[in-house]
């Protein structure tokens, strides 16, 4: 698969990324149908399929239940060929999300992620916003902690998984990457995403299939045709679904 530069990060990423929410959590999620968590064998098969398809960007988070831990041994064996994205600021336990964007909480979250993912560095660390993007970026010490973590070498690029246009534009002042929902059904953040992309940030789209409510091929084509989208995160536990997304992406690259 032809790779795209992720803004100014220096990472070349597949236009389809593997989203791993479904590897570790199946409660309080907004997918179109219920699902069972995959077995360890199924997780390994999915990861192997991603590698064979040329998908090198893996997206996870502490809030995705056991996802980080289940990926750890797989990431460890293929670390040099994986662009690893995880998050901080949100933890999920006892059926609810808890948010903490203080420096101590972010530091502790990163140390836990490093242990679970069996690595000494995270390629992309995103603040896992609760929707209060501006408050997180301007009224907490999150940005200072992200800067410290970059200087320490524990993370290579910093960003935010944002929900608002104002948050995206604020992120362009200090961060490297943004992640945000964008689809045929929900295009409201398109202008802001285009602006931050023009300013050199990497842009990752999520919910491109509107949590499974849109038809896969046209939905993926729509997102990946946008010049300001570097990659679309596709959350799945089915290698066939991932393969379909890659085929669509490769078709677009071939047509360009």
N, C-alpha and C positions, 0 to 999 in steps of 0.2 A: 504494500500500500504506500502511495506517495505521502510523504510526511510534510507537515506544515510547521513553520517557525511559530513558536508560542510567544508572540510579542518580543520583548527584549531579554527574555530569560536565558536564551541560548539553547533551549530545549527544542528539538524537532520531534513533533508528536504526530501520531496517527490521527486523522480527522474523526475517527470513531474511538471513543474511550470506553473502557468497561467500568460501569457503575456497579457497586457491590453492596448496596443496601440490603438486597434480598439474600445475601449470604449469611447475614447475622441477625436480621430483625424482620418479623412479620406482624407486629402489632403497632397500632396507631400509625399506619401508613396509608397512602391515598391511591394505591394502584386499583385498576379497574376490576380485578378479581382476587380473591384470597389465594394464598399459596403456602406450601409447606417449605420449611428451611431445607436446603439440599444437604445430602450426606457429604462426608469428607471426600469420598470418591467422586461425587458429582462436582464438588468445588475444584478438585484437582483437574478434572476433565475440562471444565470451563476455562480454567487458567491456561491449560495446554492448548485448547482451541484458540484462545485469544492470541497466544504466541504464534501459532501456525498461520493465523490470519493476518499477522503483522500489526496487531493492536499492542502498542507499547505503553499507553497511558492508562494507569489504574487509579480509580478514584474510590476512596473509602473515608471513614470517619469514626471517631469514638462513639458517636451517637447511633451508629449502625450496629449496635449490639456486639455480637462476636465476630464481626467482619474482619477487623484488623488482626485479631488472634488467628483466625482461620487462614488468612492470607500469609501469615508470617513465614512459614516454612517454604512456601512457594516463592515468595519474594526473595528470600535468602538465597535460593539456588539460582536465581536469574536476576540478581540485583542490577548488574551492569547494563542490562538491556531493558530495564523497566524505568519509566518516569512515574514516580510514586507521588500521588497527591492525597493528603489527608487534611484533617481539620482540627480546630480547637475552639473552645468556648461553649460547646454544648455537650452534655453528657445525658444519656438516657438510662434510667433505671426505675424499677418498680412502676412501670407503665407511664412514666412522665419524663419530659425533658427538663433539665436544669441548666441554666445559662450563667456563666461567670467569665467575664472578659478581663479580669484583673491579671496583672503580671504573674503572681504566684500560681494562679489557676492555669494560665497558658503554659507556664514552664512545666508544671506537673503533668499536664495533658501531653505535652511533647515527649517527656521522659517515658510516660506510659506507652505512647505510640511507638517510640523507638524500640522498646522491649517487645511489644506485641508483634511488630512488623519485622523484628530481627534484623535491624539495620542500624548504622551509625549516623545516618542523615536522612532527612525528608526532602525530596526535590521541591515540592510545592506545599506550603502550609497555608490554609485558608481559615479566616475567622468564620465560624459557622453562625451567621447572623440569625437573630430571632425576629428580624424585621425592623429593629431600631438601628438601622445602619449608621446614620449620622451620629447618634449618641455613642455607639461603640467606637467610631473612628475619632471622635472629637472630645468625648468626655470620660474616657477610660485611658489607662496606660497600655492598651493593647498594641498600638503602633510602636511604642518604645520597646516593648518586649519582643515584637517581631524583628525589629532592627537588631536587638541584642542577639537574638537567636541566629540571624544571618551572619553576624560578625563572628559568632562562635563556630560556625560551620555546621550546626545541627540542622539548619534548613538552608536551601539554596535560593528559593524565591518565596515571596509572601503575597498574600492577597485576601480577598473576602468573597464568600458566597453570599451575595447581596440580594435584596428583594425590592429595592427602590432606585429610581433614577438618581435621586440626590445622593444616595450612598455610592453609586457607581462613579459619579462625577467627583465626589470627594476622594474616592480611592485612587483616582488618577494622580492625585497630588503626591502620594507617597508609596504606593504599592506596585507590584509587578503583574498581577493576574487578577481577573475578576471571573466569577461564576454567577450565572443568573438564569432564571427560567425564560425560555424563548421558544415559541412554536407558532404554527399557523393559527392556533386558537388564542394565544396570548402573546401579542407582539408589542405590548406597551413599552417595554424597555429597549426596543430596537434602536431608537435615536441615541439614547445614552450609551448603549454598547458600541455603536459606531463611533461616537466621540472618543470614548476611552481607548478604543482600538487605534484610532488615528493618533492618539498621544503615546502609543507604543506599548500599551498593556496587552497581555495575552487575554483572550476571551474564550471561556468555556461555557457552552450552553447546556442547561439541564431541562428536563421535562419537555423535550422536543416532541415526544409522542403524547403529551398531555396526560401523563400517568397511565398510558395504555389506552386512552380513549380515541386516539387518532389512528388512521390506517398507516402502517409502518412506512411503506415506500414513499408515498408523497410527502409524509411528514418529515422524514429524514432528508429528502431532496430539498424541501423548502428551507430547512435550517442550514444545511451545508452549502447552499447556493449563496447565502449572504456573505459578502466579502469581509464582514467584521467578525465572523465566527471562525475561530481556529479549530475547534473540535466540539463534537457533540457527545455528551456522556449518555450512554445507553445502559440503563439498569436492567439486567436480565440474569437468569440462572439457566437459560436455554442456549446451548451453543448454536443451534439453528437460527435463533433470533439474532444473535450476534453476527453470524455469517451473513444473514440477509442485510443487516445494516452495512457491513463492510462491502458487500456487492454493490449496494446503492452508491456508497462513497467512491468506490473505484470507477463506477460508471460515470460519475460526475467529473472525476479527474481526467478520465479518458476523453470526455467531451470538451474539456476546457482547452 
